[in-house]
Amino acid sequence: MSGGSLIAAFAPSLLILVAGRLIGGFGAGGMMIATYSALTGLLGGKERDRALGTVAACGGMASACGTMVGGVLTAWLGWRAAMAVPALGLPLLVFTARLAPAGQRDTPRQKLDWGGAAALAVLGGAFVTLLQARSTGLSLPVILALVVAAVLSAAILVRRLRRRPDGFVPRRVVGAPGFLTSAVAGLAIFGGYYALLFAAPALIEGNTGWGSLEVGAVLLPAALCSLVAARLIRPLTSRVRTWQITAVLGVLSMTGMLLGALGDPVFVVVALALAVCGFTGAQAVLFGLVPRLVADKDSDTAQGLFSFLVYGGSSIGTAVVGGLASALSLSAALAVVAILPAAGVAVSVLGRPGEETVRQAEARSSTA
């Protein structure tokens, strides 16, 4: 993550800048998986839920503060300084690496399923690129090539899932009751939040003429709502069913997107506050649910696949709203993309993620 950000910061051309961002994105994705895996390995029960709430609050606040931080650095030090910000995470490893749980050395090393990994990566990349094909002006041959790549990679992934159930995408993980339902609900809520996060600065700037620094300062109160959301939702996880919490969070996110579509700066700030609450809460609740859906030996793999799916919603949300904005207004595009969190609500109510683990716990209690 740090290496990619430094490459982007000192890039002499756009091509190298994009390459640096790709490397940094790879590191950032791995960082999230490693963080959740470490928390799962170190803590349990309420301590783990509390730690997940803290991580979720920090993530929500950092993402919502990005506009202001980027605006300050760009205004004072230039855009290269903003690109280098992720490198600040490198010195923190000196303090955190010693806290990370050691790997299980007695566990036999397994050969990585490169074919499954490649198929999943190609499918995700092609799908997200196709969503923004209109806004990026891709030619018809490129679009057709992406469609073929997406179809082929999906077919390969399904085939490998059947013929190699212990591969990169283990069948017992994706087939675990509630896993895909939880992932889809999280993807929908994350997609709505990042779509609004992408559109909010432009909407405020377009209605006020302010720069990124002023826009970021106005959005700062919304960022602070992530701390409040994490604190309020944490005690609810032991008293309210997971699907009920995610349904309410999806409603918050959907309401925020519809408010943001009105375009008024006050509404946009309130909208982002609601959406960041949905994002923070879903992150804390759903990532805490994953280890309870699968066997202990599959916990790390499940966290990785879950992160891929859920954070894929951030790419989908921004890609869809960006693509629609080239044909519609940004406000109209945001209103359309409100379908995403609405779908999250529907999946939560119909699929009821976490209900299976509750039934298992109740069955164990009654047997005892």
N, C-alpha and C positions, 0 to 999 in steps of 0.2 A: 504493500500500500504506500509506504513512504517512498520507495524507489520510483514507482509510477508517478507520484505527485511531483517529485523533483525533476523527472524527465520532462513532464509537461511544463513545469515552471521555467525551465531553461531551454525549451524546445526552440530551434531556429526556424522551424516551418510548421505548417498546420498538420502535415502528415505525422510528424514526430510527436506533436502535441496529442493527437488522437491516439497514437500508440501508447503514450504515457498514461493517458486516461484509461485505456483498456487494461493495462497492467495494474494500475491503481484500483480499478473496479474489481479485478480478479482478487486482489489482496483484501479489499474491503469486504467482499462477499465471504471470503474465507475467515476474516476476522470475526464476523458475526457468528458464523458456525462454531468457531473455536470458543467464542465467549459463552454461548449457550451450552456447549458441551462441557466446558470447564465448570460452569455453575451447577450443572447436573451431577458432575462427578464429585464436586466438593460439598454440596449442600443437599439437604432433603427437607421435605415437608414445608412448614411455614417459612423457614429460613430461605429456602430456594425461591419460594413465591415472593418473598420480600426483596430478594436480590434481583429477580426478574423484573419486578415493578420499578426498581431503581434504574436498571438498564433501559427499560422502556421509557421512563421519564426523561432520562438523559438523551436518548435517541430522538424523542419527539421535540424536545427543546432545541437540540442542536440543529435538526433539520429545519425547524421553523425560524431559527435565528440565522440561517445561511444567507438570506438576502442582506441582512444588516451587516454581518461580518464581511461578506464579499464586497459590499458597498464601501465600508470603512477602509478595507485594505486596498481596494482599487483606487479610491480617491486619494489616499495618502501615499501608498507605495507602488501602485500599479497592479495590473491584472495578474502578473506573474507571482506576486506575493499571495494572492488568493489561491492560485493553483498549488502552492507549496504547503498550505495549511495541514493537509493530512499527514505530512512528514512530522508534525509535532507529536504524533502518536508513538514514534520510535523511541524517544527517551523514556517514555512511560513504561516500556517493556522491562527496563532495568528494575523497576519496582514490582511489576506484576508477574514477571516470568517465574519467580521463585514461589509464587502462590499457586501456580497452575498444577493440577493433579498429574502425577506421573502416569505414563502409559502402562498398560498391563503387559509386562515383558513375557509372561508365560503364555500369552495368547498367540497362537500360530499366525504368522503373517499370511495374508491372502493376496493373491495376484489381482491387480486392479483390472477391472473390466473396461479397457480403453474403448472398445466398440460401443458399449452402452453409454459411457460418458460422452463420447463424441456425438452420438445420435441425439442425446438429450440437449447438448449445447447447441447443435445445429438447429434442432427444432425450436428451441427458445429464441435464438437469434433471428432465424428466418421469420418467425411469427411476429415478433415485435417490429422488425423492419418493414414487413408488409403492412402493418397497421398505419405506419407513417409514410407509406409510399407516395401518396399524393402531395404531402407537404414538402417532401424532399426531392420531388421531381424525377423519380426513378423512371427509366425508359421501360418500354413494354418487354423487351427481351430480358432485362434484369428482373422484372416482376415475375415473369414466367419461370425463370431459373429459381427464384426464391420459392415459388409455389411448389415446384418439383422437389426442391431440397426439403421443404417442410413435409410434404407427403411421404417421401422416401424415408426420411429420418423417423417419422412417426411409425411407419410400417416396420422399420428395423427395430425400433424400441419395443413395439408390441411383440414382435417375433422373439426377441431376446428375453423378454419378460416371460414368455412361455417356455422357451428352450433352456434358459439359464436363470432359474428363479432366485439364485443367490448372487446375481450379477450386480452391476452398478445401481440398478433400481430393483431391490429385492421384492419379490412378490408378496412375501409375508408382511412387509412394511406398508406398501401401498394398498394391500388388501386388508389391513387391520381395521376393524370397525371404528368408524369415526375419523380416520386419518385424512382421507381425501375430502370429506365433508368439512373438516376443520380448515384444511388448506384452502379450499375454494372460498369459504367464508372470509378467511384472512386476506386472501388475494383480492377479493372484491372491496374490502374496507381499505386496504393499503392502496389499491388503485385509485379509489375516490380521493383519498387524502393527497396523494402525490399529484393527481391531476389538478386539484385546487391549489396546491403549493406551487405548481408550475404557472397557473393562470393568475393567481392573486396579485403578484407584483405588477404584472402588465395591466391588469384591470385598474389598479389604483393609480398607476403612472399615467394611464390613458385618460383618466377622469380628473387628475389634478395637475399633471405636468411635472410632478416631483421626480427627483433622481432616485437611484437605488438606495442611497444612504437614508433619505427621508422615508422612503417606503418601508425599509427594513425597521426603522425606529417605530413606525406606526404598527407594524406587525409583531413587535416584541411582546406586548401583553398577551397576544394569542399564544405565543410560544410558552409563556409561563404557565398556561393552563395545563400543560402536560404534567407538571409537578402536582397540581391539584387532582388531576384525573387519576394518576397513579396512587395517590394517597387514599382517594375515595373508593377506588375499585378493589384495592388489595384486601380489605376485610370482607368484601362481598363474595370472594371466590370460595369461601368455606360455607357460605349460607345460601347462595343462589346458584342454580344450575348454569353450567358454562354456556349452553345455547341461549339461555335467556339474556345473559350479559352481552354476548356477541350480537344478538338481535337488537338490543337497545343501542349498542355502539354503532351498528350499521344505520340505525335511524338517525343518530346524531350526525354521522358522516353525510348521509343523503340530504338531511335538512341543511347542513352547512353548504353543500354544493348548490342547492337550489337558491339559498340566500346569496351566495357568491355570484350566481348568474345574474342577479339584479344589477350588479356593477357598481353600486354606490359604495364608496370607501368604508363607511361605517358598517354596512352589511358584510363587506368582504372580510373585515377584521373579525366580526362576530362569527362569520362562516368558518374562517380558519381556526378559531378557538374551538368550535364544535368538532371540526374534522380532526384536529390534533388530539382531542380527547378520545375520539373513536380510534385513532391510530395507536395512541399510547395504551389504551385499555386493551385493545385486541392483541397487541404485541405481548403484554404482560400475561393475559389470560390464556391465549392459545399456545404460546411457547411453553408455558407451564403445564399445559395439558398433554403435550406430545409424549413425554416419557411415560405417562400413564396409559398410553394407547398401545405400546409395543413392549416386547420383552427387554430386559435390561441390556442384553448383548447387542440389541439393535438400536439402542437409544441414540448413539452418535450418528448413525446412518439416517435415522428418522429425522433428527434435528437438521441434518444437512439437506435432505430432500425437501423437508418442510420449509426451510429458509429459501431454497431455490424457488419453490412454488409461490410462497407468500410474497417475497420481495420481488418476484417477477411481476406482481401486480403493480409495483411502482413504475416499471417500464411500460406496462400495458396502459396504465392510466395516462401518463404523460404522452405516450405515442398516439393514443386515440384522440385526446383533446387537441394535440398539436395538428394531427391530420385533419380533424373536422374543422379546426379554426381556419384552415386555408380555403374552405368552401363556405363556412358559416362565420358568424361573428364569434369572438372568444366566449362571450356570455352564452350564446346559444349552444356552443360546443360543450360548455361546462354543464348546462342543463341536461343535455343528452347523455353525458357521461355519468350523470347521477343515477343512471340505470345500474351502474356497477355496485355501489353500496346497497341499492335496493335489492339486487340479486343476492348480496350477502345476507340481508335480512331474511329473504325467502329460504335460502339454504340453511340458515340457522334454525328457523322455525320448523321446516320440513325434515331436515336431516338430523337436527338435535345433536350436534357434536358434544361429546363428553357424557352423553346419557348412558352409553354402554359401560363406561368405567364406574359410574354411580351404581348401576345395577349389579356389577360384579362385586363392588364393595358391600352392598346391602346383602348379597347372597352369602358372602364370606361371614358377615356379622350374624346372619340368621343361622348359618351352619354351626358357628362357634357357640 
